[in-house]
Amino acid sequence: MSGIVAVLNTDGAPIDDELLARMTTALAFRGPDGQCVRAMQHVGFGHAWLNTSGATDDPQPFTLDRRRWIVADARVDAREDLIEALAADTGDDVRADAPDAELILRAYRAWGVACVARLLGDFAFAIWDEPERRLFCARDQLGVKPLFYAPLARTLIVSNTLDCIRLHPGVSRDLNDAAIADFLLFGANQEPDTSTFQDIRRLPAAHSLTWSNAASAVRRYWALPVDEPIHFRRAGDYLDRFQELLRGAVRDRLRTSRVGVLMSGGLDSPTLAAVAASVLRERSSDCAVQAITSVYDRLVPDGERHYASMVAEHLRIPIRYDVRDDETSILDWDRVTIHTPEPVANPPGAAAAFAFFERTGADARVLLYGEGPDNALRYEWRAYLAHLLARRGAGSIARTLLRELVVHPRVPLWSSIRPVARAVAEGDRWRTEFPAWIDDGFAARCACRERWDAHQRPLQPVHPVRPVGYRGFDAIRWQPLFEDCDVSGAFGRCEIRHPFLDLRLLRYMLALPAMPWCRNKLIIRESMRAALPREVLRRRKAAVRVSPDFARVRASGLPRITPSPDLLKYVNPCKIPSAPAREVELRAALRPLGLNYWLRDLSTHTSGDAR
């Protein structure tokens, strides 16, 4: 992990060295192991480094020829393939252990702005190309790494930290009311290219930003492909390929002898723990996998402790239980003193997350997180059967159903009735109305009701076979999660990585035949048959019926709000419910409280300290 900043004075004015140094110092919470700045006439780079691999140094800003410079927060995957391609196209003899920033810069030198099509991994970077007088920036395909920019009249500022950009005196404090409307309505900004500040924009996932010839341009360089379902002759081939891709994804994220796994008692994160332990033990006996399991023993006991301990014992790895019944919660609203770059619905919850990762960071600087399969392995049997009927005829459907009966000894339709009924009930549980507490004038100015109605309309399917799973990787849905992981990990001096979201593995999971491999995540259960306890493999996904915060609110009610003057522009505080009857109502009611907290903090906060 790194903190990065790039400043380009588009009018040719020299860089303010003192300002660049202050902006880089503000990134120290991301990179406590060293900070460095480099000013090149009217272009300046700053870098703050967190050592996650045991390397002795990560020299950034980096250059190969003093004509092109890079600053990056990056992990490049499939390094061997990239190095071979560079050697074939340029003749470069690149070290196998070359820093990631060096590989990206070599790729840029070889293929120009098209280099992003050759990169795999999580990355956000800026390159200054002096011969071309070009600043080129890019963000990874899924947007795991954040990147913000401020296109001012005479300056372009780029950073992976919003508060760092706000330190520049040319950036105003004006807010983006459309982003605030989305936050109040939906809990997150629905526009991938804006932020809560009028002058600061997000570079969307899978996009690049180029400045040259006195103009800037943003373009999309990648979209998740719509692949045909794969078909192998042998069932074992599906498992072999899945295991190969999963091991490769985990291996690429383990350049360290010590890793933590955010491990529940479910299936996905124990799978990562098992693969990580296997990969590291193949390398050396001097390695460690540490499981970290969050549990609630009183508020919402759910059996996670039992199943997680079973996995840890089976894998012979240590496990630490982080008991969170008494963590900072919405009942502690008045005692919380944290700063977040943009509003969050539950600042006490954010404070609890920061505290959790500060504790967790002592275990390892790399943490594996098991998000991904719930979306990628949705059991969409109807769409799959329709696809077979259209492409291969009734005979193919008959063979598929027979195979399904052999693997799953219950009729697919019958076994799906209960999940469908449950989905209908869940839909009712999470259905909500337009918030009555939004100020009428603000709602009219920002077309809040129109935004609300548009959000309720069903989306058109893009993928003919896996429409729900494919749509589940829309960048808007993942952006809040990735940014929470990014900032929380920075506070814990660790980096959170997502092996299941490796593009090679993700595309494979989305191309698997839904029948039988996606039903109950059969592909994972069969692949882990020899690696995980049978009781864990047979366990169905456990749904949390009541969140810890809702349990607390049912007992004590919501805290009273003392509205800041700025909040009254957006919200009518008198209409905020004091005792929400449903969890979905609690989630909505927390948003004006969170906005109020953030606006108060903003009025006194000097940017540059993400705490």
C-alpha positions as CSV (number, residue, x, y, z in Angstrom):
1,M,0.0,0.0,0.0
2,S,1.1,3.5,-0.7
3,G,-0.1,7.1,-0.5
4,I,0.4,8.9,-3.8
5,V,0.0,12.5,-5.0
6,A,0.7,14.2,-8.3
7,V,0.5,17.9,-9.0
8,L,0.7,19.4,-12.5
9,N,0.7,23.1,-12.9
10,T,-0.8,23.3,-16.4
11,D,0.2,26.9,-16.8
12,G,3.9,26.0,-16.4
13,A,4.3,27.6,-13.0
14,P,7.0,25.9,-10.8
15,I,5.8,23.5,-8.1
16,D,5.5,24.8,-4.6
17,D,7.9,22.5,-2.8
18,E,6.5,23.3,0.6
19,L,3.0,22.6,-0.4
20,L,4.0,19.3,-2.1
21,A,5.8,18.3,1.1
22,R,2.8,19.0,3.2
23,M,0.5,17.0,0.9
24,T,2.9,14.1,1.0
25,T,3.2,14.3,4.8
26,A,-0.6,14.0,5.0
27,L,-0.3,10.6,3.3
28,A,1.9,9.2,6.2
29,F,-1.1,7.3,7.7
30,R,-1.0,5.3,4.5
31,G,2.7,5.0,4.2
32,P,4.5,5.1,7.6
33,D,7.7,3.4,6.3
34,G,8.9,6.3,4.3
35,Q,7.9,9.4,2.4
36,C,9.6,11.0,-0.6
37,V,8.8,13.9,-3.0
38,R,10.1,14.9,-6.4
39,A,9.6,18.2,-8.1
40,M,10.3,18.4,-11.9
41,Q,9.8,22.0,-12.8
42,H,5.9,22.3,-13.1
43,V,5.2,18.7,-12.1
44,G,5.5,17.3,-8.6
45,F,5.1,13.7,-7.2
46,G,4.8,12.5,-3.6
47,H,4.9,9.0,-2.2
48,A,4.3,7.4,1.2
49,W,5.2,3.7,1.5
50,L,3.8,0.9,3.6
51,N,6.0,-2.2,3.4
52,T,3.8,-5.2,2.9
53,S,6.4,-7.6,1.4
54,G,9.5,-7.3,3.5
55,A,11.4,-5.5,0.7
56,T,14.1,-3.2,1.8
57,D,12.9,-0.3,-0.2
58,D,10.3,0.9,-2.8
59,P,12.0,3.9,-4.5
60,Q,9.3,6.2,-5.6
61,P,8.8,8.5,-7.4
62,F,10.6,6.1,-9.8
63,T,12.2,6.6,-13.1
64,L,14.2,4.5,-15.6
65,D,15.6,7.3,-17.7
66,R,14.8,10.6,-15.8
67,R,12.4,11.4,-18.6
68,R,9.4,9.4,-17.4
69,W,8.5,9.2,-13.8
70,I,5.8,7.2,-11.9
71,V,4.2,7.2,-8.5
72,A,1.9,4.2,-7.8
73,D,-0.1,2.4,-5.2
74,A,0.0,-1.0,-7.0
75,R,0.3,-4.7,-6.9
76,V,0.9,-6.2,-10.3
77,D,-0.3,-9.8,-10.8
78,A,0.8,-12.3,-13.4
79,R,4.2,-10.7,-13.2
80,E,6.0,-13.5,-15.1
81,D,3.6,-13.1,-18.1
82,L,4.1,-9.4,-18.1
83,I,7.9,-9.7,-17.9
84,E,7.9,-12.2,-20.8
85,A,5.8,-9.8,-22.9
86,L,8.1,-6.9,-22.2
87,A,11.1,-9.0,-23.1
88,A,9.5,-10.1,-26.4
89,D,8.4,-6.6,-27.4
90,T,11.3,-4.5,-26.1
91,G,14.2,-6.9,-25.4
92,D,14.2,-5.5,-21.8
93,D,15.9,-7.9,-19.3
94,V,13.7,-7.2,-16.3
95,R,14.5,-8.6,-12.8
96,A,11.9,-11.1,-11.5
97,D,11.7,-9.1,-8.3
98,A,11.4,-5.7,-9.9
99,P,9.1,-3.3,-8.0
100,D,5.5,-3.0,-9.3
101,A,6.0,0.6,-10.1
102,E,8.9,-0.3,-12.3
103,L,6.9,-2.9,-14.2
104,I,4.1,-0.4,-14.8
105,L,6.5,2.2,-16.1
106,R,8.2,-0.3,-18.4
107,A,4.8,-1.3,-19.7
108,Y,4.0,2.3,-20.4
109,R,7.4,2.9,-22.1
110,A,6.7,-0.2,-24.3
111,W,3.0,0.3,-25.1
112,G,2.1,3.8,-24.2
113,V,-1.4,4.5,-22.8
114,A,-2.5,1.1,-24.0
115,C,-0.4,-0.5,-21.3
116,V,-3.4,-0.7,-19.0
117,A,-4.8,-3.5,-21.2
118,R,-1.7,-5.5,-20.3
119,L,-2.0,-5.0,-16.5
120,L,-3.6,-7.3,-13.9
121,G,-3.8,-6.5,-10.2
122,D,-4.9,-3.7,-8.1
123,F,-3.4,-0.3,-9.0
124,A,-3.7,3.4,-9.1
125,F,-0.8,5.4,-10.6
126,A,0.3,8.6,-12.3
127,I,3.0,8.8,-14.9
128,W,4.7,12.0,-16.1
129,D,6.1,11.6,-19.6
130,E,8.4,14.5,-20.2
131,P,9.1,13.9,-24.0
132,E,5.3,13.7,-24.7
133,R,4.5,16.4,-22.1
134,R,1.8,14.0,-20.9
135,L,0.4,13.1,-17.5
136,F,-1.2,9.6,-17.6
137,C,-3.1,8.1,-14.7
138,A,-5.2,5.0,-14.4
139,R,-7.2,2.9,-11.9
140,D,-7.6,-0.9,-11.9
141,Q,-10.4,-2.7,-13.6
142,L,-12.7,-3.3,-10.6
143,G,-11.6,-0.1,-8.7
144,V,-10.0,-1.8,-5.7
145,K,-7.6,1.1,-5.4
146,P,-9.2,4.6,-5.2
147,L,-8.0,7.5,-7.3
148,F,-9.3,11.1,-7.1
149,Y,-8.4,14.2,-9.1
150,A,-9.2,18.0,-9.1
151,P,-9.1,19.7,-12.5
152,L,-8.6,23.3,-11.6
153,A,-8.1,26.3,-13.9
154,R,-4.3,26.2,-13.7
155,T,-3.5,22.9,-11.8
156,L,-4.4,19.2,-12.0
157,I,-4.1,17.3,-8.8
158,V,-4.3,13.5,-8.5
159,S,-4.2,11.4,-5.4
160,N,-5.5,8.2,-3.9
161,T,-6.5,10.2,-0.8
162,L,-9.3,12.8,-1.1
163,D,-8.1,14.8,2.0
164,C,-4.7,15.2,0.4
165,I,-6.2,16.9,-2.6
166,R,-8.2,19.2,-0.2
167,L,-4.9,20.6,1.1
168,H,-4.3,22.5,-2.1
169,P,-5.4,26.1,-1.7
170,G,-7.0,26.1,-5.1
171,V,-9.6,23.5,-4.1
172,S,-12.8,25.0,-2.7
173,R,-14.9,23.6,0.1
174,D,-18.0,23.7,-2.0
175,L,-20.1,20.6,-1.7
176,N,-21.7,18.5,-4.4
177,D,-25.4,18.5,-3.5
178,A,-26.1,15.6,-5.9
179,A,-23.7,13.4,-4.1
180,I,-25.3,14.4,-0.8
181,A,-28.7,13.6,-2.2
182,D,-27.5,10.1,-3.2
183,F,-26.0,9.5,0.2
184,L,-29.2,10.4,2.0
185,L,-31.4,8.4,-0.4
186,F,-29.2,5.3,-0.9
187,G,-26.3,5.5,1.5
188,A,-23.7,6.0,-1.3
189,N,-23.0,8.3,-4.2
190,Q,-24.5,6.7,-7.4
191,E,-22.3,8.6,-9.8
192,P,-18.9,6.9,-10.1
193,D,-17.1,10.0,-11.4
194,T,-17.9,12.5,-8.6
195,S,-17.2,13.0,-4.9
196,T,-19.0,14.9,-2.2
197,F,-16.8,18.0,-3.1
198,Q,-17.6,20.0,-6.1
199,D,-14.0,20.4,-7.2
200,I,-12.9,16.8,-6.6
201,R,-13.8,14.0,-8.9
202,R,-13.3,10.2,-8.8
203,L,-11.6,8.4,-11.6
204,P,-14.1,5.5,-12.1
205,A,-12.9,1.9,-12.1
206,A,-11.4,0.7,-15.4
207,H,-10.7,4.3,-16.5
208,S,-7.7,6.3,-17.3
209,L,-7.1,10.1,-17.2
210,T,-4.7,11.7,-19.6
211,W,-3.6,15.3,-19.7
212,S,-1.7,16.5,-22.8
213,N,-1.8,19.4,-25.3
214,A,-3.5,21.6,-22.6
215,A,-6.5,19.3,-22.4
216,S,-7.5,16.3,-20.3
217,A,-9.6,13.3,-21.2
218,V,-11.1,10.4,-19.3
219,R,-11.7,7.1,-21.1
220,R,-12.8,3.7,-20.2
221,Y,-10.2,1.1,-21.1
222,W,-12.0,-2.2,-19.9
223,A,-15.4,-3.7,-19.3
224,L,-16.2,-7.1,-17.8
225,P,-16.5,-9.4,-20.8
226,V,-19.7,-11.3,-21.4
227,D,-18.3,-14.8,-21.8
228,E,-20.1,-17.9,-23.0
229,P,-20.6,-20.7,-20.4
230,I,-17.6,-23.0,-20.4
231,H,-18.1,-26.7,-21.1
232,F,-15.5,-29.4,-20.2
233,R,-15.9,-33.1,-20.9
234,R,-15.0,-34.2,-17.4
235,A,-16.4,-32.8,-14.1
236,G,-12.8,-33.0,-12.7
237,D,-11.7,-30.5,-15.3
238,Y,-14.0,-27.8,-13.8
239,L,-12.4,-28.4,-10.3
240,D,-8.9,-28.5,-11.6
241,R,-9.2,-25.2,-13.4
242,F,-10.9,-23.6,-10.4
243,Q,-8.2,-24.8,-8.0
244,E,-5.5,-23.6,-10.4
245,L,-6.9,-20.1,-10.7
246,L,-7.7,-19.8,-7.0
247,R,-4.1,-20.8,-6.1
248,G,-2.7,-18.4,-8.6
249,A,-4.9,-15.5,-7.3
250,V,-3.8,-16.2,-3.7
251,R,-0.2,-16.7,-4.6
252,D,-0.1,-13.3,-6.4
253,R,-1.4,-11.7,-3.2
254,L,1.2,-13.3,-1.0
255,R,4.6,-11.7,-1.2
256,T,5.1,-12.1,2.5
257,S,5.7,-15.0,4.9
258,R,2.9,-13.8,7.2
259,V,-0.7,-13.2,6.3
260,G,-4.0,-12.6,8.1
261,V,-7.3,-13.9,7.0
262,L,-10.6,-12.2,8.0
263,M,-12.2,-15.5,8.6
264,S,-15.8,-16.3,9.3
265,G,-17.3,-19.8,9.9
266,G,-18.7,-19.9,6.4
267,L,-17.1,-21.2,3.2
268,D,-15.4,-18.5,1.3
269,S,-12.9,-17.1,3.8
270,P,-12.0,-20.5,5.2
271,T,-11.2,-21.5,1.6
272,L,-8.8,-18.6,1.4
273,A,-7.2,-19.6,4.7
274,A,-6.7,-23.2,3.5
275,V,-5.2,-22.1,0.1
276,A,-3.0,-19.5,1.8
277,A,-1.6,-22.0,4.3
278,S,-0.9,-24.4,1.5
279,V,0.9,-21.9,-0.7
280,L,3.0,-20.5,2.1
281,R,4.0,-24.0,3.5
282,E,5.2,-24.9,0.0
283,R,7.5,-21.9,0.1
284,S,9.0,-22.3,3.6
285,S,8.4,-23.6,7.0
286,D,9.0,-20.1,8.4
287,C,5.6,-18.7,7.5
288,A,2.4,-18.0,9.3
289,V,-1.3,-17.7,8.5
290,Q,-3.3,-16.0,11.2
291,A,-7.1,-16.2,11.3
292,I,-9.0,-13.3,12.7
293,T,-12.7,-13.9,13.5
294,S,-15.2,-11.2,14.6
295,V,-17.8,-12.6,17.0
296,Y,-20.7,-11.4,19.0
297,D,-21.3,-13.6,21.9
298,R,-24.3,-11.8,23.4
299,L,-25.9,-9.4,20.9
300,V,-26.2,-11.8,17.9
301,P,-24.7,-15.2,18.6
302,D,-24.5,-17.0,15.3
303,G,-22.1,-20.0,15.7
304,E,-19.2,-18.3,13.9
305,R,-16.9,-19.0,16.8
306,H,-17.7,-22.8,16.6
307,Y,-17.2,-23.2,12.9
308,A,-14.2,-20.9,12.7
309,S,-12.4,-22.7,15.5
310,M,-13.1,-26.0,13.7
311,V,-11.4,-24.6,10.5
312,A,-8.4,-23.2,12.4
313,E,-7.8,-26.5,14.2
314,H,-8.2,-28.5,10.9
315,L,-5.7,-26.2,9.1
316,R,-3.3,-26.0,12.1
317,I,-3.3,-22.2,12.1
318,P,-3.7,-19.8,15.1
319,I,-7.0,-18.0,15.5
320,R,-7.8,-14.7,17.3
321,Y,-11.4,-13.9,18.3
322,D,-12.2,-10.3,18.2
323,V,-15.3,-10.0,20.5
324,R,-17.3,-7.0,19.4
325,D,-20.3,-7.0,21.7
326,D,-19.0,-3.9,23.5
327,E,-17.4,-2.2,20.6
328,T,-18.0,1.5,19.8
329,S,-21.6,1.7,18.6
330,I,-24.4,4.2,17.7
331,L,-25.1,4.4,21.5
332,D,-21.7,6.2,21.8
333,W,-22.4,8.8,19.1
334,D,-21.5,11.8,21.3
335,R,-18.2,10.3,22.3
336,V,-16.8,9.5,18.9
337,T,-14.1,11.8,17.4
338,I,-13.2,10.4,14.0
339,H,-12.8,12.1,10.7
340,T,-13.9,10.5,7.4
341,P,-13.2,12.1,4.0
342,E,-16.9,11.8,3.0
343,P,-20.0,11.3,5.1
344,V,-20.7,7.8,6.4
345,A,-24.1,6.6,7.7
346,N,-22.7,5.3,11.0
347,P,-19.6,7.2,12.3
348,P,-19.4,5.1,15.5
349,G,-19.5,2.0,13.3
350,A,-16.6,3.4,11.3
351,A,-14.7,4.2,14.5
352,A,-15.2,0.5,15.6
353,A,-13.9,-0.7,12.2
354,F,-10.8,1.5,12.5
355,A,-10.2,0.2,16.0
356,F,-10.6,-3.4,14.8
357,F,-8.1,-3.0,12.0
358,E,-5.6,-1.2,14.3
359,R,-5.8,-4.4,16.5
360,T,-5.7,-6.6,13.4
361,G,-2.7,-4.9,11.8
362,A,-0.5,-6.2,14.6
363,D,-1.1,-9.7,13.3
364,A,-0.1,-9.1,9.6
365,R,0.3,-6.4,7.1
366,V,-1.6,-8.3,4.4
367,L,-5.2,-9.4,5.1
368,L,-7.2,-11.6,2.8
369,Y,-11.0,-10.9,2.5
370,G,-13.4,-13.4,1.0
371,E,-15.8,-11.2,-0.9
372,G,-16.9,-12.2,-4.4
373,P,-18.4,-15.7,-4.6
374,D,-21.8,-14.6,-3.3
375,N,-22.2,-12.6,-6.4
376,A,-20.2,-14.6,-8.9
377,L,-21.7,-17.9,-8.0
378,R,-25.4,-17.0,-7.9
379,Y,-27.5,-20.0,-8.8
380,E,-29.3,-18.7,-11.9
381,W,-30.8,-22.0,-13.2
382,R,-33.7,-20.4,-15.1
383,A,-31.4,-18.3,-17.3
384,Y,-29.1,-21.2,-17.8
385,L,-31.8,-23.6,-18.9
386,A,-33.2,-20.9,-21.3
387,H,-29.7,-20.6,-22.8
388,L,-29.4,-24.3,-23.3
389,L,-32.8,-24.5,-24.9
390,A,-32.0,-21.7,-27.3
391,R,-28.5,-23.0,-28.2
392,R,-28.5,-26.8,-27.8
393,G,-32.1,-28.0,-27.6
394,A,-34.2,-30.1,-25.3
395,G,-31.7,-33.0,-25.3
396,S,-29.1,-30.8,-23.6
397,I,-31.6,-29.7,-21.0
398,A,-32.5,-33.3,-20.2
399,R,-28.8,-34.2,-19.8
400,T,-28.2,-31.2,-17.6
401,L,-31.2,-32.0,-15.3
402,L,-30.0,-35.6,-15.0
403,R,-26.5,-34.5,-14.1
404,E,-28.1,-32.1,-11.5
405,L,-30.1,-34.9,-10.0
406,V,-26.9,-37.0,-9.6
407,V,-25.0,-34.2,-7.9
408,H,-27.9,-32.7,-6.0
409,P,-30.3,-35.5,-5.0
410,R,-33.3,-33.2,-5.1
411,V,-35.3,-31.8,-8.0
412,P,-33.8,-28.4,-8.9
413,L,-37.3,-26.7,-9.1
414,W,-38.5,-28.1,-5.8
415,S,-35.3,-27.2,-4.0
416,S,-35.5,-23.7,-5.4
417,I,-39.1,-23.0,-4.2
418,R,-38.0,-22.2,-0.7
419,P,-35.1,-19.9,-1.7
420,V,-37.5,-18.0,-4.0
421,A,-40.0,-17.7,-1.2
422,R,-37.3,-16.5,1.1
423,A,-36.1,-14.0,-1.5
424,V,-39.7,-12.6,-1.8
425,A,-39.8,-12.3,2.0
426,E,-36.4,-10.6,2.1
427,G,-37.5,-8.2,-0.6
428,D,-40.4,-7.1,1.7
429,R,-38.1,-6.9,4.6
430,W,-35.8,-4.4,2.8
431,R,-38.4,-2.5,1.0
432,T,-38.6,1.2,2.1
433,E,-40.3,4.4,1.1
434,F,-39.0,7.7,0.1
435,P,-37.5,9.3,3.2
436,A,-40.0,11.8,4.7
437,W,-37.2,13.6,6.5
438,I,-35.6,15.0,3.4
439,D,-36.2,18.8,3.1
440,D,-38.8,19.5,0.5
441,G,-36.8,22.4,-1.1
442,F,-33.6,20.3,-1.3
443,A,-35.6,17.4,-2.8
444,A,-36.9,19.7,-5.5
445,R,-33.5,21.3,-6.3
446,C,-31.8,17.9,-6.6
447,A,-34.7,16.0,-8.2
448,C,-34.6,13.5,-5.3
449,R,-37.9,11.9,-6.1
450,E,-36.8,11.4,-9.7
451,R,-33.5,9.9,-8.5
452,W,-35.5,7.6,-6.1
453,D,-37.9,6.4,-8.8
454,A,-35.1,5.7,-11.3
455,H,-33.2,3.7,-8.6
456,Q,-36.3,1.5,-8.1
457,R,-36.6,0.5,-11.7
458,P,-35.3,-2.9,-12.6
459,L,-32.1,-2.9,-14.6
460,Q,-32.0,-4.5,-18.1
461,P,-29.9,-7.7,-18.1
462,V,-26.5,-7.4,-19.8
463,H,-25.5,-11.1,-19.5
464,P,-27.9,-13.6,-21.0
465,V,-26.9,-16.5,-18.8
466,R,-25.8,-14.9,-15.5
467,P,-27.7,-11.6,-15.4
468,V,-27.9,-11.2,-11.6
469,G,-24.3,-12.4,-11.0
470,Y,-22.9,-10.2,-13.7
471,R,-24.8,-7.2,-12.6
472,G,-23.5,-7.8,-9.1
473,F,-20.2,-6.5,-10.2
474,D,-21.4,-3.0,-11.1
475,A,-18.8,-0.6,-9.9
476,I,-21.3,1.5,-7.9
477,R,-22.0,-1.4,-5.6
478,W,-18.4,-2.1,-4.9
479,Q,-17.0,1.4,-4.6
480,P,-18.1,1.9,-0.9
481,L,-16.7,-1.5,0.1
482,F,-13.4,-1.0,-1.6
483,E,-12.9,2.5,-0.2
484,D,-13.9,1.3,3.4
485,C,-11.3,-1.5,3.1
486,D,-8.7,1.0,1.7
487,V,-9.1,3.5,4.5
488,S,-9.6,1.0,7.3
489,G,-6.6,-1.0,6.3
490,A,-4.5,2.1,6.2
491,F,-5.4,2.8,9.8
492,G,-4.3,-0.7,10.7
493,R,-1.1,-0.3,8.7
494,C,-2.2,-3.3,6.6
495,E,-3.6,-3.9,3.1
496,I,-6.8,-5.8,2.5
497,R,-6.7,-8.0,-0.6
498,H,-9.5,-9.8,-2.4
499,P,-8.3,-13.1,-4.1
500,F,-11.8,-14.0,-5.3
501,L,-11.9,-10.8,-7.3
502,D,-8.8,-11.7,-9.3
503,L,-10.0,-11.0,-12.9
504,R,-9.0,-14.4,-14.1
505,L,-10.8,-16.2,-11.4
506,L,-13.8,-13.9,-11.5
507,R,-14.4,-14.4,-15.2
508,Y,-14.1,-18.2,-14.7
509,M,-16.7,-18.2,-11.9
510,L,-19.1,-16.1,-14.1
511,A,-18.6,-18.5,-17.0
512,L,-19.3,-21.7,-15.0
513,P,-22.5,-23.6,-15.9
514,A,-24.9,-22.6,-13.1
515,M,-26.1,-26.2,-13.1
516,P,-24.6,-27.8,-11.1
517,W,-21.6,-25.7,-10.1
518,C,-23.2,-22.6,-8.7
519,R,-25.8,-24.3,-6.6
520,N,-24.7,-23.9,-3.0
521,K,-21.3,-22.9,-4.4
522,L,-20.7,-26.6,-5.3
523,I,-17.5,-25.6,-7.2
524,I,-15.9,-24.4,-3.9
525,R,-17.3,-27.2,-1.8
526,E,-16.0,-29.9,-4.1
527,S,-12.6,-28.2,-4.6
528,M,-12.1,-27.9,-0.8
529,R,-13.3,-31.5,0.0
530,A,-9.8,-32.6,1.1
531,A,-8.9,-29.2,2.7
532,L,-11.7,-28.2,5.0
533,P,-13.8,-30.0,7.7
534,R,-16.8,-31.9,6.4
535,E,-19.1,-30.0,8.8
536,V,-18.0,-26.7,7.4
537,L,-18.4,-27.9,3.8
538,R,-21.9,-29.1,4.5
539,R,-23.0,-25.9,6.3
540,R,-25.5,-23.7,4.5
541,K,-24.9,-20.0,4.3
542,A,-26.0,-18.4,7.6
543,A,-28.1,-15.3,7.3
544,V,-27.8,-12.6,10.0
545,R,-31.4,-11.8,10.9
546,V,-30.6,-8.9,13.2
547,S,-27.6,-6.7,13.0
548,P,-25.8,-5.7,16.2
549,D,-26.7,-2.1,15.8
550,F,-30.4,-2.9,15.4
551,A,-30.3,-5.0,18.5
552,R,-28.8,-2.1,20.4
553,V,-31.4,0.4,19.0
554,R,-34.3,-1.9,19.9
555,A,-33.0,-1.8,23.5
556,S,-32.1,1.9,23.7
557,G,-33.5,3.9,20.8
558,L,-31.6,6.2,18.5
559,P,-29.5,9.0,19.9
560,R,-31.0,12.4,19.9
561,I,-29.7,14.7,17.2
562,T,-28.6,18.3,17.7
563,P,-28.7,19.5,14.1
564,S,-25.9,21.7,12.7
565,P,-27.1,24.8,10.7
566,D,-25.8,23.2,7.5
567,L,-27.9,20.0,8.0
568,L,-31.1,22.1,7.7
569,K,-30.3,22.7,4.1
570,Y,-30.9,19.0,3.5
571,V,-33.0,17.5,6.2
572,N,-36.0,18.2,8.4
573,P,-34.7,16.7,11.7
574,C,-38.2,16.7,13.3
575,K,-39.2,13.9,10.9
576,I,-36.3,11.5,11.7
577,P,-37.8,8.5,13.5
578,S,-36.5,8.0,17.1
579,A,-37.2,4.3,17.2
580,P,-37.2,2.6,13.8
581,A,-39.3,-0.5,13.7
582,R,-37.4,-2.3,10.9
583,E,-33.7,-2.6,10.2
584,V,-34.1,-1.0,6.8
585,E,-35.7,2.0,8.5
586,L,-32.7,2.2,10.9
587,R,-30.3,2.2,8.0
588,A,-32.1,5.1,6.4
589,A,-32.5,7.0,9.7
590,L,-28.7,6.8,10.4
591,R,-27.9,8.7,7.2
592,P,-29.0,12.2,8.3
593,L,-27.3,11.6,11.7
594,G,-24.1,10.6,9.8
595,L,-24.4,13.7,7.6
596,N,-24.9,15.9,10.6
597,Y,-21.8,14.5,12.3
598,W,-19.7,15.0,9.1
599,L,-20.9,18.5,8.5
600,R,-20.0,19.5,12.0
601,D,-16.6,17.9,11.6
602,L,-16.1,19.6,8.2
603,S,-16.7,23.0,9.7
604,T,-13.7,22.6,12.1
605,H,-11.5,20.1,10.3
606,T,-8.4,21.1,8.4
607,S,-7.9,18.5,5.7
608,G,-5.0,16.2,5.4
609,D,-5.6,14.0,8.5
610,A,-8.0,11.1,7.6
611,R,-8.6,10.5,11.3
